[in-house]
């Protein structure tokens, strides 16, 4: 979580204290629009600290995100 900078164009995306998840903020700035609550920002290489735009992808829903995870990582979901 990072504090949204002064003049952030999508203040509705931050919480009541003005904080937003960094990867969502980066994706919103790249897309030029606020993300919906249902959209999921995925870290392609699995490193959640790597917020480079080329490592981020938007999914329209968590179910789309999970489907992709299961297809690309067969071990996921197996206990």
LUMKOL-440291 format. One record per atom (N, C-alpha, C): residue number from 0; y, x negated, z; atom name. Coordinates in Angstrom, 1 decimal. Layout:
residues N
pt pos NUM	c2 Y	c1 X	c3 Z	site CA
...
***
This chain:
residues 79
pt pos 0	c2 -1.2	c1 -0.8	c3 0.0	site N
pt pos 0	c2 0.0	c1 0.0	c3 0.0	site CA
pt pos 0	c2 1.2	c1 -0.9	c3 0.0	site C
pt pos 1	c2 2.2	c1 -0.5	c3 -0.8	site N
pt pos 1	c2 3.5	c1 -1.2	c3 -0.9	site CA
pt pos 1	c2 4.6	c1 -0.2	c3 -0.8	site C
pt pos 2	c2 5.7	c1 -0.6	c3 -0.3	site N
pt pos 2	c2 6.9	c1 0.2	c3 -0.3	site CA
pt pos 2	c2 7.4	c1 0.4	c3 -1.7	site C
pt pos 3	c2 7.6	c1 1.6	c3 -2.1	site N
pt pos 3	c2 8.2	c1 1.8	c3 -3.5	site CA
pt pos 3	c2 9.6	c1 1.2	c3 -3.5	site C
pt pos 4	c2 9.9	c1 0.5	c3 -4.5	site N
pt pos 4	c2 11.2	c1 -0.2	c3 -4.6	site CA
pt pos 4	c2 12.4	c1 0.8	c3 -4.7	site C
pt pos 5	c2 13.5	c1 0.4	c3 -4.3	site N
pt pos 5	c2 14.7	c1 1.3	c3 -4.5	site CA
pt pos 5	c2 14.9	c1 1.6	c3 -5.9	site C
pt pos 6	c2 15.1	c1 2.9	c3 -6.2	site N
pt pos 6	c2 15.2	c1 3.3	c3 -7.6	site CA
pt pos 6	c2 13.9	c1 3.6	c3 -8.3	site C
pt pos 7	c2 12.8	c1 3.6	c3 -7.6	site N
pt pos 7	c2 11.5	c1 3.8	c3 -8.3	site CA
pt pos 7	c2 11.6	c1 5.1	c3 -9.0	site C
pt pos 8	c2 11.3	c1 5.2	c3 -10.3	site N
pt pos 8	c2 11.5	c1 6.4	c3 -11.1	site CA
pt pos 8	c2 10.6	c1 7.6	c3 -10.8	site C
pt pos 9	c2 9.5	c1 7.4	c3 -10.0	site N
pt pos 9	c2 8.6	c1 8.4	c3 -9.6	site CA
pt pos 9	c2 8.4	c1 8.6	c3 -8.1	site C
pt pos 10	c2 9.5	c1 8.9	c3 -7.4	site N
pt pos 10	c2 9.5	c1 9.0	c3 -5.9	site CA
pt pos 10	c2 8.4	c1 10.0	c3 -5.4	site C
pt pos 11	c2 8.1	c1 11.0	c3 -6.2	site N
pt pos 11	c2 7.1	c1 12.0	c3 -5.8	site CA
pt pos 11	c2 5.7	c1 11.4	c3 -5.6	site C
pt pos 12	c2 5.5	c1 10.2	c3 -6.2	site N
pt pos 12	c2 4.2	c1 9.6	c3 -6.1	site CA
pt pos 12	c2 4.0	c1 8.9	c3 -4.7	site C
pt pos 13	c2 5.1	c1 8.6	c3 -4.0	site N
pt pos 13	c2 4.9	c1 7.9	c3 -2.8	site CA
pt pos 13	c2 4.7	c1 8.9	c3 -1.6	site C
pt pos 14	c2 4.2	c1 8.3	c3 -0.5	site N
pt pos 14	c2 4.0	c1 9.2	c3 0.6	site CA
pt pos 14	c2 5.3	c1 9.4	c3 1.4	site C
pt pos 15	c2 5.2	c1 10.1	c3 2.5	site N
pt pos 15	c2 6.4	c1 10.5	c3 3.2	site CA
pt pos 15	c2 7.2	c1 9.3	c3 3.7	site C
pt pos 16	c2 6.6	c1 8.2	c3 3.9	site N
pt pos 16	c2 7.2	c1 7.0	c3 4.4	site CA
pt pos 16	c2 7.7	c1 6.1	c3 3.2	site C
pt pos 17	c2 7.5	c1 6.5	c3 2.0	site N
pt pos 17	c2 7.9	c1 5.8	c3 0.8	site CA
pt pos 17	c2 6.9	c1 4.7	c3 0.3	site C
pt pos 18	c2 5.6	c1 4.8	c3 0.7	site N
pt pos 18	c2 4.6	c1 3.9	c3 0.3	site CA
pt pos 18	c2 3.7	c1 4.4	c3 -0.8	site C
pt pos 19	c2 3.2	c1 3.5	c3 -1.6	site N
pt pos 19	c2 2.4	c1 3.9	c3 -2.7	site CA
pt pos 19	c2 1.3	c1 2.8	c3 -2.9	site C
pt pos 20	c2 0.2	c1 3.2	c3 -3.4	site N
pt pos 20	c2 -0.9	c1 2.2	c3 -3.7	site CA
pt pos 20	c2 -0.4	c1 1.3	c3 -4.9	site C
pt pos 21	c2 -0.4	c1 0.0	c3 -4.7	site N
pt pos 21	c2 0.2	c1 -0.9	c3 -5.7	site CA
pt pos 21	c2 -0.4	c1 -0.7	c3 -7.1	site C
pt pos 22	c2 -1.7	c1 -0.5	c3 -7.2	site N
pt pos 22	c2 -2.2	c1 -0.3	c3 -8.6	site CA
pt pos 22	c2 -1.8	c1 1.0	c3 -9.2	site C
pt pos 23	c2 -1.5	c1 2.0	c3 -8.5	site N
pt pos 23	c2 -1.0	c1 3.3	c3 -9.0	site CA
pt pos 23	c2 0.4	c1 3.1	c3 -9.5	site C
pt pos 24	c2 1.2	c1 2.4	c3 -8.7	site N
pt pos 24	c2 2.6	c1 2.1	c3 -9.0	site CA
pt pos 24	c2 2.7	c1 1.3	c3 -10.3	site C
pt pos 25	c2 1.9	c1 0.3	c3 -10.5	site N
pt pos 25	c2 1.9	c1 -0.5	c3 -11.7	site CA
pt pos 25	c2 1.5	c1 0.3	c3 -12.9	site C
pt pos 26	c2 0.5	c1 1.2	c3 -12.7	site N
pt pos 26	c2 0.1	c1 2.0	c3 -13.8	site CA
pt pos 26	c2 1.1	c1 3.0	c3 -14.2	site C
pt pos 27	c2 1.8	c1 3.6	c3 -13.2	site N
pt pos 27	c2 2.8	c1 4.6	c3 -13.5	site CA
pt pos 27	c2 4.0	c1 3.9	c3 -14.3	site C
pt pos 28	c2 4.4	c1 2.7	c3 -13.9	site N
pt pos 28	c2 5.4	c1 2.1	c3 -14.6	site CA
pt pos 28	c2 5.0	c1 1.7	c3 -16.0	site C
pt pos 29	c2 3.8	c1 1.3	c3 -16.2	site N
pt pos 29	c2 3.3	c1 1.0	c3 -17.5	site CA
pt pos 29	c2 3.2	c1 2.3	c3 -18.4	site C
pt pos 30	c2 2.7	c1 3.4	c3 -17.8	site N
pt pos 30	c2 2.5	c1 4.6	c3 -18.6	site CA
pt pos 30	c2 3.9	c1 5.3	c3 -18.8	site C
pt pos 31	c2 4.9	c1 5.0	c3 -17.9	site N
pt pos 31	c2 6.2	c1 5.6	c3 -18.1	site CA
pt pos 31	c2 6.2	c1 7.1	c3 -17.6	site C
pt pos 32	c2 5.2	c1 7.4	c3 -16.7	site N
pt pos 32	c2 5.1	c1 8.7	c3 -16.1	site CA
pt pos 32	c2 4.4	c1 8.7	c3 -14.8	site C
pt pos 33	c2 4.6	c1 9.7	c3 -14.0	site N
pt pos 33	c2 3.9	c1 9.8	c3 -12.7	site CA
pt pos 33	c2 2.4	c1 10.2	c3 -13.0	site C
pt pos 34	c2 1.5	c1 9.6	c3 -12.2	site N
pt pos 34	c2 0.1	c1 10.0	c3 -12.4	site CA
pt pos 34	c2 -0.1	c1 11.3	c3 -11.6	site C
pt pos 35	c2 -1.1	c1 12.1	c3 -12.1	site N
pt pos 35	c2 -1.4	c1 13.3	c3 -11.3	site CA
pt pos 35	c2 -2.3	c1 12.9	c3 -10.2	site C
pt pos 36	c2 -2.4	c1 13.8	c3 -9.2	site N
pt pos 36	c2 -3.2	c1 13.5	c3 -8.0	site CA
pt pos 36	c2 -4.7	c1 13.3	c3 -8.4	site C
pt pos 37	c2 -5.1	c1 13.9	c3 -9.5	site N
pt pos 37	c2 -6.5	c1 13.8	c3 -9.9	site CA
pt pos 37	c2 -6.9	c1 12.5	c3 -10.7	site C
pt pos 38	c2 -5.8	c1 11.9	c3 -11.3	site N
pt pos 38	c2 -6.1	c1 10.7	c3 -12.0	site CA
pt pos 38	c2 -6.5	c1 9.5	c3 -11.1	site C
pt pos 39	c2 -7.4	c1 8.7	c3 -11.6	site N
pt pos 39	c2 -8.0	c1 7.6	c3 -10.9	site CA
pt pos 39	c2 -7.6	c1 6.3	c3 -11.6	site C
pt pos 40	c2 -7.1	c1 5.3	c3 -10.9	site N
pt pos 40	c2 -6.9	c1 4.0	c3 -11.5	site CA
pt pos 40	c2 -8.0	c1 3.1	c3 -11.2	site C
pt pos 41	c2 -8.7	c1 2.6	c3 -12.2	site N
pt pos 41	c2 -9.9	c1 1.8	c3 -12.0	site CA
pt pos 41	c2 -9.6	c1 0.3	c3 -12.3	site C
pt pos 42	c2 -10.2	c1 -0.5	c3 -11.4	site N
pt pos 42	c2 -10.0	c1 -2.0	c3 -11.6	site CA
pt pos 42	c2 -11.3	c1 -2.4	c3 -12.4	site C
pt pos 43	c2 -11.0	c1 -2.8	c3 -13.7	site N
pt pos 43	c2 -12.1	c1 -3.1	c3 -14.6	site CA
pt pos 43	c2 -13.0	c1 -4.2	c3 -14.1	site C
pt pos 44	c2 -12.5	c1 -5.3	c3 -13.5	site N
pt pos 44	c2 -13.3	c1 -6.4	c3 -13.1	site CA
pt pos 44	c2 -13.8	c1 -6.2	c3 -11.7	site C
pt pos 45	c2 -13.5	c1 -5.1	c3 -11.1	site N
pt pos 45	c2 -14.0	c1 -4.8	c3 -9.7	site CA
pt pos 45	c2 -13.2	c1 -5.4	c3 -8.6	site C
pt pos 46	c2 -12.3	c1 -6.3	c3 -8.9	site N
pt pos 46	c2 -11.4	c1 -6.9	c3 -7.9	site CA
pt pos 46	c2 -10.2	c1 -6.1	c3 -7.6	site C
pt pos 47	c2 -10.2	c1 -5.4	c3 -6.5	site N
pt pos 47	c2 -9.2	c1 -4.5	c3 -6.1	site CA
pt pos 47	c2 -7.8	c1 -5.1	c3 -5.8	site C
pt pos 48	c2 -7.8	c1 -6.5	c3 -5.7	site N
pt pos 48	c2 -6.6	c1 -7.2	c3 -5.5	site CA
pt pos 48	c2 -6.0	c1 -7.7	c3 -6.8	site C
pt pos 49	c2 -6.7	c1 -7.5	c3 -7.9	site N
pt pos 49	c2 -6.3	c1 -7.9	c3 -9.3	site CA
pt pos 49	c2 -5.6	c1 -6.7	c3 -9.9	site C
pt pos 50	c2 -4.3	c1 -6.6	c3 -9.7	site N
pt pos 50	c2 -3.5	c1 -5.5	c3 -10.3	site CA
pt pos 50	c2 -2.8	c1 -5.8	c3 -11.6	site C
pt pos 51	c2 -3.3	c1 -6.7	c3 -12.3	site N
pt pos 51	c2 -2.7	c1 -7.0	c3 -13.7	site CA
pt pos 51	c2 -3.0	c1 -5.8	c3 -14.5	site C
pt pos 52	c2 -2.0	c1 -5.4	c3 -15.3	site N
pt pos 52	c2 -2.2	c1 -4.2	c3 -16.2	site CA
pt pos 52	c2 -3.4	c1 -4.2	c3 -17.0	site C
pt pos 53	c2 -3.8	c1 -5.4	c3 -17.5	site N
pt pos 53	c2 -5.0	c1 -5.5	c3 -18.4	site CA
pt pos 53	c2 -6.3	c1 -5.3	c3 -17.6	site C
pt pos 54	c2 -6.2	c1 -5.3	c3 -16.3	site N
pt pos 54	c2 -7.4	c1 -5.0	c3 -15.5	site CA
pt pos 54	c2 -7.4	c1 -3.6	c3 -14.9	site C
pt pos 55	c2 -6.5	c1 -2.8	c3 -15.4	site N
pt pos 55	c2 -6.4	c1 -1.4	c3 -14.9	site CA
pt pos 55	c2 -6.6	c1 -0.4	c3 -16.0	site C
pt pos 56	c2 -7.3	c1 0.7	c3 -15.6	site N
pt pos 56	c2 -7.6	c1 1.8	c3 -16.6	site CA
pt pos 56	c2 -7.5	c1 3.1	c3 -15.9	site C
pt pos 57	c2 -6.9	c1 4.1	c3 -16.6	site N
pt pos 57	c2 -6.8	c1 5.5	c3 -16.0	site CA
pt pos 57	c2 -8.0	c1 6.3	c3 -16.4	site C
pt pos 58	c2 -8.5	c1 7.0	c3 -15.4	site N
pt pos 58	c2 -9.5	c1 8.1	c3 -15.7	site CA
pt pos 58	c2 -8.8	c1 9.4	c3 -15.3	site C
pt pos 59	c2 -9.1	c1 10.5	c3 -16.0	site N
pt pos 59	c2 -8.5	c1 11.8	c3 -15.8	site CA
pt pos 59	c2 -9.0	c1 12.4	c3 -14.5	site C
pt pos 60	c2 -10.2	c1 12.0	c3 -14.0	site N
pt pos 60	c2 -10.7	c1 12.6	c3 -12.8	site CA
pt pos 60	c2 -11.7	c1 11.6	c3 -12.2	site C
pt pos 61	c2 -12.0	c1 11.8	c3 -10.9	site N
pt pos 61	c2 -13.0	c1 11.0	c3 -10.2	site CA
pt pos 61	c2 -14.4	c1 11.1	c3 -10.8	site C
pt pos 62	c2 -14.7	c1 12.3	c3 -11.3	site N
pt pos 62	c2 -16.0	c1 12.5	c3 -12.0	site CA
pt pos 62	c2 -16.2	c1 11.6	c3 -13.2	site C
pt pos 63	c2 -15.1	c1 11.5	c3 -14.0	site N
pt pos 63	c2 -15.1	c1 10.6	c3 -15.2	site CA
pt pos 63	c2 -15.2	c1 9.2	c3 -14.8	site C
pt pos 64	c2 -14.5	c1 8.8	c3 -13.7	site N
pt pos 64	c2 -14.6	c1 7.5	c3 -13.2	site CA
pt pos 64	c2 -16.0	c1 7.1	c3 -12.7	site C
pt pos 65	c2 -16.6	c1 8.0	c3 -12.0	site N
pt pos 65	c2 -18.0	c1 7.8	c3 -11.5	site CA
pt pos 65	c2 -19.0	c1 7.7	c3 -12.6	site C
pt pos 66	c2 -18.8	c1 8.6	c3 -13.6	site N
pt pos 66	c2 -19.7	c1 8.5	c3 -14.8	site CA
pt pos 66	c2 -19.7	c1 7.2	c3 -15.5	site C
pt pos 67	c2 -18.5	c1 6.6	c3 -15.7	site N
pt pos 67	c2 -18.3	c1 5.3	c3 -16.3	site CA
pt pos 67	c2 -19.0	c1 4.2	c3 -15.4	site C
pt pos 68	c2 -18.8	c1 4.3	c3 -14.1	site N
pt pos 68	c2 -19.4	c1 3.4	c3 -13.2	site CA
pt pos 68	c2 -20.9	c1 3.4	c3 -13.3	site C
pt pos 69	c2 -21.5	c1 4.6	c3 -13.3	site N
pt pos 69	c2 -22.9	c1 4.7	c3 -13.4	site CA
pt pos 69	c2 -23.4	c1 4.1	c3 -14.7	site C
pt pos 70	c2 -22.7	c1 4.4	c3 -15.8	site N
pt pos 70	c2 -23.1	c1 3.9	c3 -17.1	site CA
pt pos 70	c2 -23.0	c1 2.4	c3 -17.2	site C
pt pos 71	c2 -22.0	c1 1.8	c3 -16.6	site N
pt pos 71	c2 -21.8	c1 0.3	c3 -16.7	site CA
pt pos 71	c2 -22.5	c1 -0.5	c3 -15.6	site C
pt pos 72	c2 -22.9	c1 0.2	c3 -14.5	site N
pt pos 72	c2 -23.5	c1 -0.5	c3 -13.4	site CA
pt pos 72	c2 -24.7	c1 0.3	c3 -13.0	site C
pt pos 73	c2 -25.9	c1 0.1	c3 -13.6	site N
pt pos 73	c2 -27.1	c1 0.9	c3 -13.3	site CA
pt pos 73	c2 -27.5	c1 0.9	c3 -11.9	site C
pt pos 74	c2 -27.2	c1 -0.1	c3 -11.1	site N
pt pos 74	c2 -27.6	c1 -0.2	c3 -9.7	site CA
pt pos 74	c2 -26.7	c1 0.7	c3 -8.8	site C
pt pos 75	c2 -25.6	c1 1.2	c3 -9.3	site N
pt pos 75	c2 -24.7	c1 2.0	c3 -8.5	site CA
pt pos 75	c2 -25.4	c1 3.4	c3 -8.2	site C
pt pos 76	c2 -25.3	c1 3.8	c3 -7.0	site N
pt pos 76	c2 -25.9	c1 5.1	c3 -6.7	site CA
pt pos 76	c2 -27.3	c1 5.0	c3 -6.2	site C
pt pos 77	c2 -27.9	c1 3.8	c3 -6.3	site N
pt pos 77	c2 -29.3	c1 3.7	c3 -5.8	site CA
pt pos 77	c2 -29.3	c1 3.1	c3 -4.4	site C
pt pos 78	c2 -30.0	c1 3.7	c3 -3.5	site N
pt pos 78	c2 -30.0	c1 3.2	c3 -2.2	site CA
pt pos 78	c2 -31.2	c1 2.4	c3 -1.9	site C
***
